[in-house]
Each structure stands twice: as C-alpha cells, then as structure tokens.
Amino acid sequence: MKCTNKKSKTCGRTMRPGIKVRLFAAAVMSAILITGCGDTSYDMAYKMNTDVSSYQLTGTSSSQEILTPFAADLCVVGESDVSASGVSLPEAGAAALFNTKSLETIYAKNANEQLNPASLTKIMTALVAIKYGSPDQMLTASENVKITEPGATLCGINPGDQMTMEQALHVLLLQSANDVAIMIAEGVSGSVDAFVAKMNEEAASIGATNCNFTNPNGLTEEGHYMTAYDLYLIFQEALQYELFNQIIQMATYTSSYHDRNGNEKALDIKNSNRYLRGTWEMPANVTVIGGKTGTTTAAGSCLILLAKSSDGTPYISVIMKDSSGDQLYTDMTDLLGIIK
C-alpha cells in the first residue's frame, strides 16, 4: 500500500495538515463530488467511525473547502493483512514494516488490533514532554514515584530527588524507568491525569485514533491500549524531534542528579535494546538506528525500531505481544530481513 505527498516544515519539524481526515489520498479525491452554488456532496465508501486509523473520518471542512487527506504523507494499512514471502511471525500478536521513503507498507499482521503496549507507551510520553516541556526544565520527584508493581523497571528515584527533563528523557527511553515517567508527567502537566489527557489529545491530533492512554509508563491498566499502526504514527511523529532521535540511538548514558538534600547521585544506564547493546546481531545489510522496547506479562514482548537499508532507505518496524524476548528479536530479525 502506498500514499504520497510532501510535508511542509515549520520551526525545524514536520507539521501535519490541520484537518485530520483519515482517508487514503486517492480515495478522498475520487470520493468527493463538488456541485454548483457552493454545495459540496460527499460520496464516501468508509464508515465515520472505522476501526482503521488510516481512513477514519473525525471531522469535515466547510462546504467551501476540499478535504485534506490525513494520510497523504504516511504509510497506510487497511483491514487486511499484508504478507511477505517467507515471513509469517506466528508468535507475534501484531507486526508491521513500513518503508518511510516510498511510503509503502511492506508487511502488516493485525496492525489495527488494540493491544497492551507496555513501555512502548513511553514514546508518546516523550513526545508530549519534548513538545510541552524544555530540556533544561528541572523536575522534582513526588511521593507518586514509589511504584510497587512486581517486575516494574525503576530508576530508583525518591521523593524530593531532582533531575533535568533531558536527563529524565534519557532514563525514560533507554532504561524505560516507570518512576521517571511519573516525574515527567507531573513536571509537565502538574498531575498524571492532566498529562495523560494531553497524551490522548496529541495521539488524536496526529491520527492515532485507535489507541487510548490511562498512564504515562505503560504499566498494565484496563483501557490502556495501542495498535501497531498507531504506534507507527506516534513514533514517526516523535522522530521529527532532534532530541528524541539522539536519545534512541545511544547504547549507554552516564550523568548525575541530586537527591532532596543536594547530594549527587550517579546515573549509569544501558539501552534496553539488544541490537544497540550488541547482544543480538543485526540482519545483514540493515542497520538498526534506534527504537523502544516494552515488556509486561500482559503485553508480552514488544519492540519498535527505526532502521536503514544499505542504501540509506529508512524503515519503521514494530512487533507487539511476542511470546518471549528471544522470540521477539528472532522475529524482528526475520521482519527486517525482508529489506533488500
């Protein structure tokens, strides 16, 4: 599947069309029938509230305007899977591979199924934090950073500890610390609930219409879900920000922050991505640039990546709800192996 157009750029980052209409560009242009006297007639073969983000209609323009296709500059997926020779990924709950240069969907399995995303949630957390916060903003941990869920990854911050937004984003995206996600949310919006509302607003504004957030870290909670396609949309948007790009490409990060008494505390973390840590071999002729991992009992093993082929073509790949960490990286290597 393919969809083409050019993006306009403002202030150094990509800006999307203001009218968010989830329709294929070709379908929109063929579906809209303009009549005389200023009246506009719409003959659309799509439901108003479809479960496919690629062509969901969430608004209309005035009768004097032509609808702007939301997916004009994005890869799209429909209701059907997209197969590729030699790749089936039976252990994965959902998976997709997108060529972000040609805007082709190379592979898609259950790409519109709503699944628990685990820490892939933190991509949206980082996106909102970068957009509405500032790198040098000082964050202070509250009592809410005390997370007791078994197995939850923690940085170990305590109430009263302070670090900058830039430091916190490194910990969030590389170590995937759940306590830092709470500190970021409260620092940006004043409360977790207000920040989560902003996450959902931003998701809708970029077309990720089939996801819903109830927390900023991805710990298991009813009503918290994403689709593989919406993950692609959110990841693609986050990649427009230089700081996000820099962080996801790092194998390690070393810094220091201060506790409530002003004492210095060391930060020495490693990327949870096995490709970047060098513990899992990259596919031949493909370079993994960076991405985000996620794992919980409910979500299984999840991974989204930005990778490039030997000729420099960029790809985004995502796998959700795989059966184990080893299986996840085996499947991701097979998925990236489609790239020639």
N, C-alpha and C positions, 0 to 999 in steps of 0.2 A: 504494500500500500504506500502511496506517495502523495505528498501535498507540498506545493512550492509557493514561495513568495519571498519578499525581502523584509527584514526587520528595520525599523527606524531606531536610531540611537540618540539618547539624551543623557547628559551628565555622565558619560562613560559607561552606561549599562543599557541593556536592551529593554525597550519599553514595548508592551503588547498593545493591541488595539483596545480602544476604550469600551467598545460594545462587545460583550462576551457572549457570542452566539456559537454554540458548539455544533457546527455543521462543516462537512467537507466543503472546500472551496468550490469544487466543480459542482457539487450537489446544490450548493446555495445559488450559484449563478444560473443554473438550469431550472431551479425551482421557483425563482421569483419572477412573477409576471407583472410588469408595470403597465397600468392602464392610464387613460387620459384623466383630465380635470384634477390632477393631484392625488387620485386614489391609487393605492397600492394593493395588489392582490397577492397572497402568498399560497402557493400550492406545494406543500411540503410532505414528503413521504415519511417523516420522522415524528415520533411522539414528543410532546412538550417536555415530559419528564422521563427520558430514557435512562437506562442504567449504564449507558456507554458515554463516558465523558467526551469522547471525540466529536459527538454530534448532539450534545444536549442543548436545547434551547432554553435559556434562562432569562431572556429579555428581548424586546423588539425596539427598533428605532421608530422615529416618527414617519408619517406617510411620505414625507419629502426626502427621506434618506434611503440609500441602499444598504442593506445589512452587510456588516463586515464579518467575513468568515473567521471564527476564532482560531481554527487550526490551520490557517493559511501558511504559517511558517513553522509547523510542527509535524512530527511523525504522528500518524493516527492509527487506531485499531478499531475494528468493528466488533460485532458479536461473535464472529467465528475465529477459531484459532488459525495461526499462520504457521505452517510446517516448514521444516528444512531437512534436507537429505541427511540421514544418519543421526539425527538428534530427536530424542523423544522425552528425556528427563522425567521418567515415571515417578521418581521420588519427590519431585518438586510440586508444591501446591500451585504455584504460578511462576511464569517466567516470560521474559521478553528481551529482544535485542533490536536496537534502533541505530540506523546509520544517520547521524545527525547532520551530515553534509548533503547527502542526496535526499534526506527526509523519507527514507524507506523503512518500513517495519519488516525486519528480516525474519523474525521469529516471534510468535506470541502463543502462550498457553495460559488460559484462564486469566487473561490480562485485565479483565473487568470484574474479577471476583473480589469481594470485600474480605480482607484477611487481617489478622492481627499483625502489625508491622514491627513490633518490638522497638529496638533503638533506631530503626530507620526513621522513626518519628523525629529524631533529633536533627534531621536535615531541615525540617520546617522550623524547628526551634531556632536553629542557627540562622535561617533566612530571616525570620522575624527580628531576631536580636541584632543582626547586622543592619537591617533596614531601619529599625527604630531606635537602636542604641548607638553607641560610639565606641571604638576600640579602647580608648583611654578611660572610659567610664568606670568608676570604682564600684564594685559590688560587695555587699556585706551579707554573709550567711545568717539566716534566721533559724529559729527552732525547727522549721519545717524541713531542713536538710537532713534531719535524723530519719533515715529510711530503714525500715526493719525487714522488708521483704526478703526472704531467703534467696541467696544467689544473685541479688542485685549488685551490679558493679558500682563501687563508690570511690570517690577521690579521697574521702576521709576528712572533709572539711567539718568544722564545728561551728556552732552559733557564734557570731562575732568575728569569724575569720574574714579577711578581705583579699580580693584579687581583682585585677582589671578585667574588663569584658574580653579583651584579646586573649588573656591567659585562660579565662573560663571557656572560651570557644575552642581553644586547643584541647583542653581536657574533655570537653563535651564530644568533639568529633573524633579524637584519636583514642582516648581511653574509654569513651562512651559512659562517663560517670553520671549516674542518675541524680545524685545530690547536687551537682553543679547545675544541672538542668533546672532544678527548683530555684537556685540562687539567681540564675539568669532571668527566669520568668518574673520573679518578684522584683528584680532590679529594673527591668524594662517597663513593666506594666503596673507595679505596685502589689499585685497579687497573682497567684497562679490562675485563678478563674478568669481574670481580665486578659492575661496573656494567652490563654487557651482560646478565648473568644477571638483574639487577634489572629491566632493561627488559622482558625476556621474561616475568618474573613479573607485572609490572604490566599488560602487554598482556593476558595471560590473565585477570587479575582483573577487567578491565573488558569482557571478552567478545571481544577482538580475537584470535580463536583461529586465524586462518589467516595469521598473519604470523610472521616469525622474524628476530631481530636477531643479527648477528655483530660489529657495531661501532657506535659512538655517532654517527658522522658521515654514513654513507650512501655512503661510497666503495665502489666495486664489489668485491664479495666473494661467493664461492659460498655459497649457503644463506641469503643476506640478502634478504628479500622482504616485501612487504606487499600487501594488496588495497585497492581503493578504499573498500570498505565498512569495513574495519578502520581505515583512515586516518580515516574519518568518526568512528568510535568514539573513537579516540585524541585527535583534535582536539577533539571535543565534551567530553571529559574535561578536557583542558588548559584549555579556556575557562572552567572553573569556578574558575580561579585568577586573581586580580586582576592580578598581575604579568605573567603571560603575555598577558592582554588588553591591558594598557598597552603592552607592547613591540611586539606585532604591528601596532599602529595607527600607529606612528611612521614618519615619512618619513626622518628623519635622527637621528643620535645623536652627541653630542660629549662626550668625557670624557678622562681621562688615567690612566695606570697607571705602575708603576715597574719598571725593569729590575733585574737582580741586584745592581747597585751602588747602587741607590736613586735613579737618575736618572729624571726624569719623561719619559714618552713619550705623545704625543698619540694620541687615538682620534677619528677624524672619519669616520664611515661613513654610507652611504646604504642605504635599504631596497632589496633586490633586486627587489621587487615593482613592476612597471611602472605599475600603476594608482596606487599610492601615490606613486611618484616623479613622476607627472604626464606620463609619456612614452607612455601608452596611455589612450585615452578610455574612461571607464566607460560601460556601457549606459545608455540612457535610463531614468529612474525607478528606478534601482538605485544604491545607494551601497556601494562596497567598503570594508569596515571594516578588514580586515587579513587576513593569511594567511602562507603559507610557500611559497617556491619551491624547485625542485630540478632539477638538470641534470647528467647524465653521459652519456658515449657509450652505455653500456649501458642506462640508464634513459630516455634521451630527455629531453624537456622535461616537467616536472611542476609542478602548482600546486594548492594547496587554499586556499579563501577562506571567510571569514565576510562576508556581505553582507546588506543590508537593503533591502526594497522601500520605496516612497514612504510607505506606511502604517506602516512600522516593523517589519514582519514579518521575522524573521531566517531566513537560508538558509545552508546549508553546501554548497559546490560543490567538486568535485575532478576533475582530469584527470591521467591518468598516461600516460607514454610517447607523447607527441605528437612529431611529426616535426621541429619546429623551434620556436624561441622565438616567432617571429611567428605561426606556425600555432597555437601554444598559446594566445596571447592572442586571436587571432581566434576560436578555438573556445570559449574561456571566455566571451567576449562573447556569442556565439550561445547558449551554455548559459544564461547569466544572463538573456538576452533572453526566455526562457520566462516569467520572473517578470512578473506583471501588477500 
